[in-house]
């Protein structure tokens, strides 16, 4: 994964800017890097899950408004 992200960074495609000092610190402290990345990806996944549920509820609400409630 690091090789892929490094390749993307070298090509100029960065997800977000990280100061060099912080990047070097994370490289030296691998356990902290794992904790930070785990927290970041967990938060991103939770946000995506919540957005998916919100979009699903919004779609159901719009469909029920247009076509009426589903009474099966």
Gaussian input, Z-matrix of N, CA and C with variables (Angstrom, degrees):
# hf/3-21g

backbone

0 1
 N
 C     1     B1
 C     2     B2     1     A1
 N     3     B3     2     A2     1     D1
 C     4     B4     3     A3     2     D2
 C     5     B5     4     A4     3     D3
 N     6     B6     5     A5     4     D4
 C     7     B7     6     A6     5     D5
 C     8     B8     7     A7     6     D6
 N     9     B9     8     A8     7     D7
 C    10    B10     9     A9     8     D8
 C    11    B11    10    A10     9     D9
 N    12    B12    11    A11    10    D10
 C    13    B13    12    A12    11    D11
 C    14    B14    13    A13    12    D12
 N    15    B15    14    A14    13    D13
 C    16    B16    15    A15    14    D14
 C    17    B17    16    A16    15    D15
 N    18    B18    17    A17    16    D16
 C    19    B19    18    A18    17    D17
 C    20    B20    19    A19    18    D18
 N    21    B21    20    A20    19    D19
 C    22    B22    21    A21    20    D20
 C    23    B23    22    A22    21    D21
 N    24    B24    23    A23    22    D22
 C    25    B25    24    A24    23    D23
 C    26    B26    25    A25    24    D24
 N    27    B27    26    A26    25    D25
 C    28    B28    27    A27    26    D26
 C    29    B29    28    A28    27    D27
 N    30    B30    29    A29    28    D28
 C    31    B31    30    A30    29    D29
 C    32    B32    31    A31    30    D30
 N    33    B33    32    A32    31    D31
 C    34    B34    33    A33    32    D32
 C    35    B35    34    A34    33    D33
 N    36    B36    35    A35    34    D34
 C    37    B37    36    A36    35    D35
 C    38    B38    37    A37    36    D36
 N    39    B39    38    A38    37    D37
 C    40    B40    39    A39    38    D38
 C    41    B41    40    A40    39    D39
 N    42    B42    41    A41    40    D40
 C    43    B43    42    A42    41    D41
 C    44    B44    43    A43    42    D42
 N    45    B45    44    A44    43    D43
 C    46    B46    45    A45    44    D44
 C    47    B47    46    A46    45    D45
 N    48    B48    47    A47    46    D46
 C    49    B49    48    A48    47    D47
 C    50    B50    49    A49    48    D48
 N    51    B51    50    A50    49    D49
 C    52    B52    51    A51    50    D50
 C    53    B53    52    A52    51    D51
 N    54    B54    53    A53    52    D52
 C    55    B55    54    A54    53    D53
 C    56    B56    55    A55    54    D54
 N    57    B57    56    A56    55    D55
 C    58    B58    57    A57    56    D56
 C    59    B59    58    A58    57    D57
 N    60    B60    59    A59    58    D58
 C    61    B61    60    A60    59    D59
 C    62    B62    61    A61    60    D60
 N    63    B63    62    A62    61    D61
 C    64    B64    63    A63    62    D62
 C    65    B65    64    A64    63    D63
 N    66    B66    65    A65    64    D64
 C    67    B67    66    A66    65    D65
 C    68    B68    67    A67    66    D66
 N    69    B69    68    A68    67    D67
 C    70    B70    69    A69    68    D68
 C    71    B71    70    A70    69    D69
 N    72    B72    71    A71    70    D70
 C    73    B73    72    A72    71    D71
 C    74    B74    73    A73    72    D72
 N    75    B75    74    A74    73    D73
 C    76    B76    75    A75    74    D74
 C    77    B77    76    A76    75    D75
 N    78    B78    77    A77    76    D76
 C    79    B79    78    A78    77    D77
 C    80    B80    79    A79    78    D78
 N    81    B81    80    A80    79    D79
 C    82    B82    81    A81    80    D80
 C    83    B83    82    A82    81    D81
 N    84    B84    83    A83    82    D82
 C    85    B85    84    A84    83    D83
 C    86    B86    85    A85    84    D84
 N    87    B87    86    A86    85    D85
 C    88    B88    87    A87    86    D86
 C    89    B89    88    A88    87    D87
 N    90    B90    89    A89    88    D88
 C    91    B91    90    A90    89    D89
 C    92    B92    91    A91    90    D90
 N    93    B93    92    A92    91    D91
 C    94    B94    93    A93    92    D92
 C    95    B95    94    A94    93    D93
 N    96    B96    95    A95    94    D94
 C    97    B97    96    A96    95    D95
 C    98    B98    97    A97    96    D96
 N    99    B99    98    A98    97    D97
 C   100   B100    99    A99    98    D98
 C   101   B101   100   A100    99    D99
 N   102   B102   101   A101   100   D100
 C   103   B103   102   A102   101   D101
 C   104   B104   103   A103   102   D102
 N   105   B105   104   A104   103   D103
 C   106   B106   105   A105   104   D104
 C   107   B107   106   A106   105   D105
 N   108   B108   107   A107   106   D106
 C   109   B109   108   A108   107   D107
 C   110   B110   109   A109   108   D108
 N   111   B111   110   A110   109   D109
 C   112   B112   111   A111   110   D110
 C   113   B113   112   A112   111   D111
 N   114   B114   113   A113   112   D112
 C   115   B115   114   A114   113   D113
 C   116   B116   115   A115   114   D114
 N   117   B117   116   A116   115   D115
 C   118   B118   117   A117   116   D116
 C   119   B119   118   A118   117   D117
 N   120   B120   119   A119   118   D118
 C   121   B121   120   A120   119   D119
 C   122   B122   121   A121   120   D120
 N   123   B123   122   A122   121   D121
 C   124   B124   123   A123   122   D122
 C   125   B125   124   A124   123   D123
 N   126   B126   125   A125   124   D124
 C   127   B127   126   A126   125   D125
 C   128   B128   127   A127   126   D126
 N   129   B129   128   A128   127   D127
 C   130   B130   129   A129   128   D128
 C   131   B131   130   A130   129   D129
 N   132   B132   131   A131   130   D130
 C   133   B133   132   A132   131   D131
 C   134   B134   133   A133   132   D132
 N   135   B135   134   A134   133   D133
 C   136   B136   135   A135   134   D134
 C   137   B137   136   A136   135   D135
 N   138   B138   137   A137   136   D136
 C   139   B139   138   A138   137   D137
 C   140   B140   139   A139   138   D138
 N   141   B141   140   A140   139   D139
 C   142   B142   141   A141   140   D140
 C   143   B143   142   A142   141   D141
 N   144   B144   143   A143   142   D142
 C   145   B145   144   A144   143   D143
 C   146   B146   145   A145   144   D144
 N   147   B147   146   A146   145   D145
 C   148   B148   147   A147   146   D146
 C   149   B149   148   A148   147   D147
 N   150   B150   149   A149   148   D148
 C   151   B151   150   A150   149   D149
 C   152   B152   151   A151   150   D150
 N   153   B153   152   A152   151   D151
 C   154   B154   153   A153   152   D152
 C   155   B155   154   A154   153   D153
 N   156   B156   155   A155   154   D154
 C   157   B157   156   A156   155   D155
 C   158   B158   157   A157   156   D156
 N   159   B159   158   A158   157   D157
 C   160   B160   159   A159   158   D158
 C   161   B161   160   A160   159   D159
 N   162   B162   161   A161   160   D160
 C   163   B163   162   A162   161   D161
 C   164   B164   163   A163   162   D162
 N   165   B165   164   A164   163   D163
 C   166   B166   165   A165   164   D164
 C   167   B167   166   A166   165   D165
 N   168   B168   167   A167   166   D166
 C   169   B169   168   A168   167   D167
 C   170   B170   169   A169   168   D168
 N   171   B171   170   A170   169   D169
 C   172   B172   171   A171   170   D170
 C   173   B173   172   A172   171   D171
 N   174   B174   173   A173   172   D172
 C   175   B175   174   A174   173   D173
 C   176   B176   175   A175   174   D174
 N   177   B177   176   A176   175   D175
 C   178   B178   177   A177   176   D176
 C   179   B179   178   A178   177   D177
 N   180   B180   179   A179   178   D178
 C   181   B181   180   A180   179   D179
 C   182   B182   181   A181   180   D180
 N   183   B183   182   A182   181   D181
 C   184   B184   183   A183   182   D182
 C   185   B185   184   A184   183   D183
 N   186   B186   185   A185   184   D184
 C   187   B187   186   A186   185   D185
 C   188   B188   187   A187   186   D186
 N   189   B189   188   A188   187   D187
 C   190   B190   189   A189   188   D188
 C   191   B191   190   A190   189   D189
 N   192   B192   191   A191   190   D190
 C   193   B193   192   A192   191   D191
 C   194   B194   193   A193   192   D192
 N   195   B195   194   A194   193   D193
 C   196   B196   195   A195   194   D194
 C   197   B197   196   A196   195   D195
 N   198   B198   197   A197   196   D196
 C   199   B199   198   A198   197   D197
 C   200   B200   199   A199   198   D198
 N   201   B201   200   A200   199   D199
 C   202   B202   201   A201   200   D200
 C   203   B203   202   A202   201   D201
 N   204   B204   203   A203   202   D202
 C   205   B205   204   A204   203   D203
 C   206   B206   205   A205   204   D204
 N   207   B207   206   A206   205   D205
 C   208   B208   207   A207   206   D206
 C   209   B209   208   A208   207   D207
 N   210   B210   209   A209   208   D208
 C   211   B211   210   A210   209   D209
 C   212   B212   211   A211   210   D210
 N   213   B213   212   A212   211   D211
 C   214   B214   213   A213   212   D212
 C   215   B215   214   A214   213   D213

   B1=1.4483
   B2=1.5286
   B3=1.3289
   B4=1.4624
   B5=1.5266
   B6=1.3324
   B7=1.4692
   B8=1.5302
   B9=1.3441
   B10=1.4634
   B11=1.5252
   B12=1.3367
   B13=1.4603
   B14=1.5276
   B15=1.3135
   B16=1.4574
   B17=1.5278
   B18=1.3329
   B19=1.4602
   B20=1.5182
   B21=1.3310
   B22=1.4612
   B23=1.5241
   B24=1.3215
   B25=1.4635
   B26=1.5174
   B27=1.3298
   B28=1.4598
   B29=1.5233
   B30=1.3354
   B31=1.4686
   B32=1.5318
   B33=1.3285
   B34=1.4629
   B35=1.5117
   B36=1.3363
   B37=1.4655
   B38=1.5280
   B39=1.3089
   B40=1.4609
   B41=1.5227
   B42=1.3259
   B43=1.4610
   B44=1.5225
   B45=1.3156
   B46=1.4527
   B47=1.5209
   B48=1.3074
   B49=1.4585
   B50=1.5244
   B51=1.3082
   B52=1.4624
   B53=1.5235
   B54=1.3288
   B55=1.4671
   B56=1.5281
   B57=1.3068
   B58=1.4606
   B59=1.5323
   B60=1.3134
   B61=1.4671
   B62=1.5309
   B63=1.3340
   B64=1.4664
   B65=1.5257
   B66=1.3177
   B67=1.4532
   B68=1.5244
   B69=1.3388
   B70=1.4660
   B71=1.5257
   B72=1.3256
   B73=1.4584
   B74=1.5274
   B75=1.3364
   B76=1.4690
   B77=1.5218
   B78=1.3244
   B79=1.4607
   B80=1.5315
   B81=1.3250
   B82=1.4649
   B83=1.5200
   B84=1.3157
   B85=1.4625
   B86=1.5334
   B87=1.3223
   B88=1.4643
   B89=1.5283
   B90=1.3307
   B91=1.4585
   B92=1.5298
   B93=1.3176
   B94=1.4640
   B95=1.5233
   B96=1.3264
   B97=1.4637
   B98=1.5273
   B99=1.3181
   B100=1.4662
   B101=1.5257
   B102=1.3326
   B103=1.4652
   B104=1.5282
   B105=1.3174
   B106=1.4658
   B107=1.5255
   B108=1.3316
   B109=1.4616
   B110=1.5197
   B111=1.3347
   B112=1.4588
   B113=1.5228
   B114=1.3104
   B115=1.4603
   B116=1.5099
   B117=1.3203
   B118=1.4626
   B119=1.5284
   B120=1.3367
   B121=1.4618
   B122=1.5206
   B123=1.3289
   B124=1.4667
   B125=1.5248
   B126=1.3218
   B127=1.4652
   B128=1.5218
   B129=1.3216
   B130=1.4613
   B131=1.5296
   B132=1.3327
   B133=1.4587
   B134=1.5234
   B135=1.3301
   B136=1.4660
   B137=1.5186
   B138=1.3248
   B139=1.4572
   B140=1.5137
   B141=1.3234
   B142=1.4648
   B143=1.5278
   B144=1.3186
   B145=1.4669
   B146=1.5312
   B147=1.3276
   B148=1.4691
   B149=1.5262
   B150=1.3298
   B151=1.4641
   B152=1.5214
   B153=1.3318
   B154=1.4672
   B155=1.5223
   B156=1.3328
   B157=1.4673
   B158=1.5243
   B159=1.3189
   B160=1.4620
   B161=1.5279
   B162=1.3375
   B163=1.4693
   B164=1.5203
   B165=1.3215
   B166=1.4620
   B167=1.5272
   B168=1.3201
   B169=1.4623
   B170=1.5194
   B171=1.3219
   B172=1.4552
   B173=1.5255
   B174=1.3300
   B175=1.4618
   B176=1.5117
   B177=1.3222
   B178=1.4684
   B179=1.5204
   B180=1.3215
   B181=1.4663
   B182=1.5260
   B183=1.3092
   B184=1.4674
   B185=1.5246
   B186=1.3269
   B187=1.4671
   B188=1.5241
   B189=1.3269
   B190=1.4636
   B191=1.5197
   B192=1.3196
   B193=1.4630
   B194=1.5242
   B195=1.3141
   B196=1.4727
   B197=1.5249
   B198=1.3098
   B199=1.4622
   B200=1.5307
   B201=1.2981
   B202=1.4620
   B203=1.5124
   B204=1.3178
   B205=1.4732
   B206=1.5363
   B207=1.3045
   B208=1.4704
   B209=1.5156
   B210=1.3288
   B211=1.4759
   B212=1.5209
   B213=1.2892
   B214=1.4606
   B215=1.5032
   A1=110.62
   A2=116.50
   A3=119.61
   A4=111.34
   A5=116.80
   A6=120.48
   A7=110.23
   A8=116.29
   A9=120.41
   A10=110.20
   A11=116.59
   A12=120.23
   A13=111.11
   A14=116.99
   A15=119.53
   A16=110.38
   A17=116.11
   A18=119.81
   A19=111.84
   A20=116.64
   A21=120.01
   A22=110.88
   A23=116.67
   A24=120.29
   A25=111.96
   A26=116.03
   A27=119.82
   A28=111.70
   A29=116.07
   A30=119.01
   A31=111.49
   A32=117.54
   A33=120.83
   A34=113.86
   A35=117.51
   A36=121.02
   A37=109.23
   A38=117.53
   A39=122.28
   A40=109.42
   A41=115.69
   A42=119.93
   A43=110.13
   A44=116.01
   A45=122.26
   A46=107.65
   A47=115.82
   A48=120.52
   A49=110.88
   A50=115.82
   A51=122.06
   A52=106.96
   A53=117.49
   A54=119.18
   A55=111.03
   A56=116.26
   A57=122.15
   A58=111.70
   A59=117.23
   A60=120.87
   A61=110.95
   A62=116.15
   A63=120.62
   A64=110.54
   A65=117.51
   A66=122.09
   A67=110.76
   A68=116.79
   A69=120.78
   A70=110.89
   A71=117.01
   A72=120.78
   A73=110.12
   A74=116.73
   A75=119.91
   A76=110.91
   A77=117.75
   A78=120.95
   A79=110.76
   A80=116.78
   A81=121.02
   A82=112.55
   A83=118.63
   A84=122.95
   A85=108.81
   A86=115.62
   A87=121.34
   A88=112.86
   A89=118.46
   A90=120.55
   A91=110.29
   A92=116.87
   A93=120.50
   A94=110.17
   A95=116.58
   A96=120.31
   A97=110.50
   A98=116.47
   A99=120.34
   A100=110.66
   A101=117.12
   A102=120.31
   A103=111.41
   A104=117.42
   A105=121.27
   A106=110.33
   A107=116.92
   A108=120.15
   A109=111.77
   A110=117.51
   A111=120.53
   A112=110.06
   A113=117.04
   A114=120.55
   A115=111.86
   A116=117.16
   A117=121.13
   A118=111.10
   A119=116.57
   A120=119.62
   A121=111.78
   A122=118.04
   A123=120.67
   A124=110.68
   A125=115.92
   A126=120.55
   A127=110.62
   A128=116.68
   A129=120.41
   A130=110.35
   A131=117.53
   A132=121.01
   A133=110.93
   A134=117.03
   A135=120.48
   A136=110.67
   A137=117.48
   A138=121.09
   A139=111.51
   A140=116.72
   A141=120.31
   A142=110.51
   A143=116.84
   A144=121.38
   A145=110.30
   A146=116.78
   A147=120.21
   A148=111.25
   A149=117.79
   A150=120.58
   A151=111.40
   A152=117.14
   A153=120.91
   A154=110.11
   A155=116.50
   A156=119.57
   A157=111.71
   A158=117.24
   A159=120.93
   A160=110.69
   A161=116.54
   A162=120.40
   A163=110.79
   A164=117.63
   A165=121.61
   A166=110.65
   A167=117.25
   A168=120.95
   A169=111.34
   A170=116.72
   A171=120.82
   A172=110.29
   A173=117.06
   A174=120.86
   A175=111.96
   A176=117.66
   A177=121.02
   A178=111.10
   A179=116.78
   A180=120.80
   A181=110.69
   A182=117.07
   A183=120.50
   A184=110.10
   A185=116.98
   A186=120.10
   A187=110.80
   A188=117.72
   A189=120.52
   A190=111.36
   A191=117.77
   A192=121.36
   A193=110.58
   A194=116.62
   A195=120.18
   A196=110.96
   A197=118.23
   A198=121.62
   A199=113.28
   A200=118.19
   A201=121.49
   A202=110.54
   A203=116.49
   A204=119.37
   A205=111.12
   A206=114.70
   A207=121.59
   A208=108.20
   A209=118.15
   A210=122.92
   A211=110.11
   A212=117.33
   A213=120.25
   A214=110.84
   D1=-40.13
   D2=179.93
   D3=-63.12
   D4=-37.73
   D5=179.84
   D6=-64.38
   D7=-40.54
   D8=179.40
   D9=-64.89
   D10=-48.34
   D11=-179.50
   D12=-65.27
   D13=-36.62
   D14=178.08
   D15=-66.14
   D16=-40.00
   D17=177.39
   D18=-63.32
   D19=-40.87
   D20=177.08
   D21=-65.93
   D22=-39.64
   D23=178.37
   D24=-65.75
   D25=-39.83
   D26=178.47
   D27=-65.70
   D28=-29.03
   D29=179.74
   D30=-83.82
   D31=-3.49
   D32=178.01
   D33=97.28
   D34=3.77
   D35=179.86
   D36=-99.02
   D37=87.80
   D38=179.22
   D39=-102.06
   D40=136.84
   D41=176.65
   D42=-66.12
   D43=-45.16
   D44=176.11
   D45=-155.92
   D46=155.69
   D47=-177.86
   D48=-78.05
   D49=134.49
   D50=177.40
   D51=-121.89
   D52=124.82
   D53=178.08
   D54=-59.96
   D55=143.77
   D56=-176.25
   D57=-57.99
   D58=-39.60
   D59=-179.23
   D60=-61.50
   D61=-43.98
   D62=178.82
   D63=-68.41
   D64=-38.96
   D65=179.55
   D66=-62.40
   D67=-43.42
   D68=177.67
   D69=-65.19
   D70=-39.63
   D71=179.13
   D72=-62.07
   D73=-43.41
   D74=179.27
   D75=-65.04
   D76=-35.15
   D77=178.77
   D78=-64.59
   D79=-37.66
   D80=-179.55
   D81=-77.60
   D82=-24.33
   D83=-176.84
   D84=-117.70
   D85=81.46
   D86=-174.24
   D87=-62.78
   D88=-36.81
   D89=-179.82
   D90=-63.70
   D91=-41.63
   D92=177.73
   D93=-65.81
   D94=-37.81
   D95=178.18
   D96=-61.25
   D97=-43.90
   D98=179.17
   D99=-62.17
   D100=-43.87
   D101=179.57
   D102=-64.27
   D103=-43.28
   D104=-179.24
   D105=-65.41
   D106=-45.51
   D107=179.90
   D108=-66.63
   D109=-38.41
   D110=177.54
   D111=-62.53
   D112=-44.34
   D113=177.79
   D114=-63.75
   D115=-41.39
   D116=-179.49
   D117=-64.01
   D118=-50.25
   D119=-177.93
   D120=-68.79
   D121=-34.79
   D122=176.86
   D123=-64.31
   D124=-42.57
   D125=178.39
   D126=-65.37
   D127=-42.04
   D128=179.39
   D129=-63.81
   D130=-42.30
   D131=178.83
   D132=-64.54
   D133=-43.45
   D134=179.15
   D135=-62.70
   D136=-40.72
   D137=178.12
   D138=-64.03
   D139=-41.74
   D140=178.31
   D141=-64.48
   D142=-41.32
   D143=178.99
   D144=-62.62
   D145=-44.16
   D146=179.80
   D147=-66.04
   D148=-40.72
   D149=177.23
   D150=-63.79
   D151=-38.45
   D152=177.79
   D153=-62.32
   D154=-46.31
   D155=179.38
   D156=-64.96
   D157=-39.51
   D158=178.15
   D159=-62.70
   D160=-44.82
   D161=178.71
   D162=-63.70
   D163=-38.22
   D164=178.83
   D165=-64.87
   D166=-44.80
   D167=178.89
   D168=-65.66
   D169=-39.52
   D170=178.03
   D171=-63.99
   D172=-43.18
   D173=177.76
   D174=-61.96
   D175=-42.25
   D176=177.89
   D177=-64.19
   D178=-40.95
   D179=179.39
   D180=-63.54
   D181=-44.11
   D182=178.96
   D183=-64.75
   D184=-44.31
   D185=179.65
   D186=-63.06
   D187=-41.43
   D188=178.84
   D189=-66.91
   D190=-33.58
   D191=177.94
   D192=-68.44
   D193=-41.45
   D194=-177.04
   D195=-78.70
   D196=-47.18
   D197=-171.06
   D198=-104.05
   D199=-5.24
   D200=-176.59
   D201=88.66
   D202=163.09
   D203=-178.23
   D204=-66.02
   D205=151.56
   D206=179.74
   D207=-82.64
   D208=108.63
   D209=-176.87
   D210=-111.72
   D211=67.47
   D212=179.75
   D213=-91.74

